[in-house]
Amino acid sequence: MGGRIFLLNYGCAVNRAEGEVMAGVLASRGFTLVDSESDADLVLVNTCGVKTPTENKILHRLKTIRRDKKIVVAGCLPKIIGVNRILEIGNVKGVIGPAAGEVVLKAVQAVLNGGRYIGLEEEGFNNLLPCLRENPVIRKIVISQGCVGACSYCATRFARGRLRSYSIEEIVSAIGRSVGEGVREVWLSSQDNSVYGVDNGSSIVELLGKVANLEGLFLVRIGMMNPRGVLKHLEGIVEALRSKRFFKFIHIPLQSGSNRVLEDMNRGYSVEDFVRIILRLRREIPRISVETDLIVGYPTESWEDFEKTLDAVRIVEPDFLNISKFYVRPGTPASRLPKLPTNIVAERSRLLSRLALEVKEKRSASWVGWEGLALVDERGVVQGSFIARNMFYKPIVLRQNVKIGSFIRVRVTSRKPNFLVGEVVDKDLDEAEAIRLLEEENRASVSLA
């Protein structure tokens, strides 16, 4: 065993979690993970294929890897665009699919020994495998693979397949182990958290209940959930979010403010369903942070449809809004539809982005002057700065020196378009005091319900 591996890890939280496990598996078997391509014997590229720009970026990066470096490609992209397109590039000798886990050992060993390895359908992932985290205080836990939907624009389902949920015991055990290793923030991630357990007789509510009962000083972020699944479990999800264990944050993609377009997308819910969910959550947890996603320029989207999307944003006022222009993905029903002119899509994206900024600034303004507990979970972009997140998952940039993974008291002094600016009030909290403050702030966060 042995060899120097440089990992390029792309994509969503699930993909990045799988990349961290592949890195952990390799490190546990004698391989060295290095920080640069030039120091590596082999480059492992964990790919994403959700959007055309992401695909193009990854393919370009593969072409720039030095010819003397051996390459193994993992992740969703090979299953979306085909193995042959991947093997045509540079010095790619190994190709494996998503959720590879221990399969990465076979591929890396074969390629380093001068051979080839194609294992697209092999899986060897679980959350109890060794994990080499990108951020030492954040653990990304994959709760399931695949989904139960058939959205007309999505190619990820071709890569991930139908729903396969990991056991509650595995997930809870992985969280407990990670917290014991110093993790303070856990992400529960999948293609759609709301349908967890549909395949094995469990449910997202049962899982969240087990996680809520875990001991320790840490917070959990519940990942993306589609409206259709949330509606089936709304009461239980609300109850979980009222617990001190979870960030008061929810990510529910709307995708369009037009019911006609949602039907064309085969999303399985209405705009009214989405609004009802958000209003209910805000009734129970008034300051809950809401993140949503919108696709601009779906082929059947008219100007009237787009105006309805603008109206939906004005009604819901999401704290975080991810805007994607429609891009054709191979093999999807939407790929057979005539595309809207590029200039129209660009203009709609610009108008929606402008509105999103207005809404974000309005929502952020209400936090100036807030004081309370926050978790320092990463370094800032500016040298010497740090980012802390309060219970509502609001990013607060600090210019004082603090310890990653610590719970501190902060005061928000101002805001910028994409984050809050704060100052440290007390950074010497012990664990008992941090837990007391967490419980106190949690009670206050739901007291108006």
N, C-alpha and C positions, 0 to 999 in steps of 0.2 A: 504494500500500500504506500501511497505517498504521491505528491505532486502539488503544484501550486495552481490554484483555481481563482480566476477573477469572475465574479458574478455581476451580471447586469440584470437587474430586477425591475420589470415594468408592470404596469397595470393596476387593477383594483386591489382592494385590501385582501381579497381571497388569494389572488395571484401572488401578491407580495408575501403573504403568510406562507404560501407554499414554497416560495423562494427561500425564505428564512429557514424552513425545515430542510430543504435540500442542502443548504449551507451547513446546517447543524449535523445532518447525517454524514456529509463529507468530512467535516472537521472531526467527528467522533471516530472516523475510520482512518485517521492519519493524514488526511489532506490538509493543506494550508490554504486558507482564504486570504488572498492578497488584495491590496487596494488599487492596483493599477494593471492595465493590460500588459504593459511592458515587462512586469515582473512574473507574469503567468506562463505556465506551460499549456494551459487550456482555458478558454473563455466559455463560460456557461451563460447563455442568454435565455432568460425566462420571459416569454413573450405574451403580448396581449393583442387581441384582434377585434376589439369592440368597435373601433372607429377607423375609417380610412386614413386620416392623418396619423394616427398611432401606428397603423400598419406600415405606412410609408416611412415614418421615422425609424422604426425598428429595422426594416429592410435596408435602409440607407446605412444604419449603424453597423449591420452585419457586413456590408460591403467595405466598410472602412477598417475592419479588424485586420491587423497585420497578417500577411500571407503565411508567416512562419508559426502562427498560433493555431492550434487545433480548436475546433468549435463544436459545442453541443448546444442544440436549440431545444428548449422545453416550452410548455405552456399552450395557450389556446391557438395561436396563429397557424401552426402546421395543420391542425384539423380543420381550419376555416379555409385556407387558401391551397392546401395540399402539400404533401411532403416533397414532391418534385421541385416546386418553386423554391423551397428552402434549400434543397440539396444543390441547386444550381449556383448558390452563392458561395464565394470564397472557399474557405477550407472547412465547411460544415461536413462533419463525418458522423454525427449522432443526432437523432431526432426523437424526442419523447413528448408525450402529451401533457395536459394539465394534471394536477394531483399526483405527480410522479412519485414523491416521497423516496423510498429506498430504491426505486428503479433507477434513480440518477446514478447510483453506484455502478450498476451494470454498464450504463452508457459511457460514463467517464473512464472506467477501467478499460473498456474495449477500445475507445478512441485513443487513449494514451498509449495503448499497446500496438497502435498502428492499424486497428481494424475499424469497422463501421458498426453502428447500432441503430436500428429502427424499432422503436417500441411504443408506437402511438397509442395502443389500446391498453397498455399495462399501467396499473395504478399500485402505489405502495404507500399512500399517504395516511397518516393518522396524527392526531394532535399530541400524542404522547411520545413521538419521535424526538430526538434531540433538535433543539432550535437555536439558531444563532441570530438573535434579534438585531434588526437595524437600529432600533432605539432600545437601550437596555431596560427602560421603565415601561415600555408599551408592548403588550403581547396581543397579537392578532390570532384569534381562535376561529377556525373554519367550522361552522356548525352543520353545513350540508353542502353537497355538490348538486349542480343542475337545478331545474325548476319544473313547474307543472304547466307553465304558460306556452304560448305559441305566438308571440308578438311578431307582426308582419315584417318588421325591420331588423330583427335581432338575429345575429349569427352566432352569438355566444352559446346558444342552446345546442348548436351543432357540435361545439367543442366539449361542452360540459354534460350534455345528455339529460336524461330524466332525473328526477329527484332521488337522492340517496342521502339520508340523514345520518350523522354520526350519533352514537349513543349519548344520552345524558351523562352517564357515568364517565365516559371518556372526556367529555367537555368539562365537567365539573372537576375531575381529577387534574386535567391540564391547567385549569385556572388556579387551583390550589397549589400545585407545584410551582407555577410561575410566580405567584405572590410570594411564596417562600424564597424565591430567588431574587426578590427585590422589585418585581413588577408592581406598578401602582395604577396602571390604566389598562383595561382589557377591552378589546374590540370583538364583538360577536359578529361574524361576517359570513355572507353567503350570497348567492345570486338573488335570493328573496327570503329573508328571515321569517316572514309571516307564514310561510308554508312548511316550516320546519316540522318534522314528525308526521306529516301526512302519510308517508310511506311506511312508517313503523309503529303506528298506533299512539304516538306521543303528540305533543303540540308545542308551539312556541311559548305558550303560557306556562305549561308544566316546566319547561326548561328555565324560564326566567324566575319562576318560583324557587327552584333549586339553587340557582345562582344567587338570588336575593338572600338566602339563608347562610351563605358562606361568611366566615369570620375574617377579619383583617381590615387594614386600612388601604382600600383601593376603590376605584370607581369603574363602572362598566358602561361602555357606549354600545347601544343597540344599533346594529347596522341597518341597511336599507330594507324596507318592507313595502311591498306593493299594496295599493288600496284594497284590492279584492280580498286578499288574505287578512288584512287588518280588520276589515268589517266583520269577519267571522269571529275575531278574538278581541274586539275593541275593549270590552269591559276588563278582560284580564290584562291587556297591555296597559291600559290606564292604571290599573292597580299596581302593576310592576313599576311603572314610572314614578309612582308616588313613594316608592321605597327609597331609602337612603343609598342603596347600592348602585343606582343607575343615574347617569347624567340625565338632566331634564332636557333631552334632545331627541328628536325623531327625524328620520330621513324617509320621506314618502314621495316617490316620483309621480308627478301629475302627467307629464309629457305633452299634453295639449289642453287648452281651455275650451275646446270644441268637442261636444259629444259625438258629432259626426266623424271627426278625425279620430277620436278614440276608438270608435267602432271600426273604422278602416284599419287602425293599428292592431285590432283584436286584443285590446287591453282588458276588457271584461268589467269595467266600472264606468260610472259617469262622473262628470265634474261635480255634480251635487253630492255624490258619495264622498269625494275627496274633501269638499268644503265641510261636510258634516263631521268627518273625522277630525279635522283641524279645530273646528269650533268646540267640539267635545273635549279635546285635549286641553285647549286653552281655558275652558271653563273649569277644569279640574286643576290645571297647573298654569296659572295665568301667564307666566313669563317663559314658558317652554320655548326652546329654540327649534324652529322648523326649517328643515332643508328639503328642497324639492328639485326636480329635474324637468327641463322642457326641451322638446325638439322643435326647431324652427325649420319650416320649409318642407314638411312632409309632402309628397307629391300631390295629395288631394287637398292640401290646405289652401283655402281661398283667403282673400283679404278679410272677409267677415269672420272666418274661423280664427285668423290671427288676432283680430280685435277682441275676440272672446278670450283668447289667451291673455292679452293685456288686462282685460277686466278681471280675470281670475287672480292674477298677481296683485291687483289693487285690492281685491277682497281679502285674500289670505295674508298678504304681506309677509312672505317668507324671510327668515333671517339670512338664509344661504340659498342661492339660486344658481344651479348649474345649467348653462345654456349650450346646447349642441346644435349645430347645423345638420340637417339631414344628409347622410352619405349612404350611398348604395353599398350594401354588404352582399357578398356572393351567395347565391342560393336562396335568398329570402324572397317571399312574395312581393315585397315592396320594390325589389330590384327590377321587376318587370313593368313597373309603372313609369310613365314619362316624367322626367325630372322638371321641377320648376327652374326658370332662368336663374343663373347664379347671382345676378345683380339684385333680383327680388329677394332671394334668401338672405343675401348680405344686408340689405336694407332692413328687413324684419329683425335680423339678429341685432343690428345696431340699435333699433328702437327698443327692443326688449331689454338689451343690456343697459340702456339709459334709464329705463324704468326700474330695473333691478337695483341699480345704484341708488336711486332716490329712496326706494323702500328700505334698503340696507342702512342708509344714513339715518333715516327716520327711526328705525328700530334701535340702532346703536346709540343715538342721542339720549335715549332714556336710561342708559347705563352710566352716564357720566355722573360721578359722585357716589356710585355704589361702593360699598366696602364689605369684604367678606373673605371666605376661605377660597383658595385656589391651589391647583396642583401644577407645579412646574414640570412640564413634560417634554420640552425640547429647547434647543438653542435657537435664537433668532437669526435672521439673515445678516443683520448688522453686527459686526464684531463686538463682543461683550454684552450682547442683549440676550434675553431669555423670553420664552413664551410660557405663560401660565394659563390654565383654563379653570373657570369657575364651575359650579355645579350645572350651569346651563350651557356648558361647552363653549363659552365665549372666549376667543383668544385675546389675552391681555399681554401686551409687550412691555417688558420691564428692562430698564437700563442699569439696574443694580445687580451686584453679583449674588446669585442664589444657587442652590444645589438642585440639580436635575433629580426629580423624583420626590422632592420635598413638598409638603403642604404648608402654605404660608398664608398670612393675611395680607390682602392688597386693597388699594383704593384706586378706582378708575378716575383719572384726571382729565382725559380728553379722548377723542376718537379720530380715527383715520377711516378712509373708505372701506378697508377690509379687516380692520382690527381695532381693538381698544388699546389705549395707552394707560399704564398704571404705575403706581409706586408701592414699594414694600412698606407695610405697616408693622409686621412682626414676622420674622423668619426663623424664630427659635421655638416653634411649637413642638412639644413632644407628642408622641403618638396618642396618648390618652386625651390631650387637649384637642388635637386635630379631630379625633373621633367625636368628641363632645360637640365641637363646632359644626361638624358635618351633620350630626343628628339635629342640632338646633336649626341650622339653615334649611335642612330638608323639611322639617315641620313648618317653617315659615313659607316655604315655596308652595305648599299645598293648602295653607291655612285659609285662603280666600275661596277655595272650591266649595 
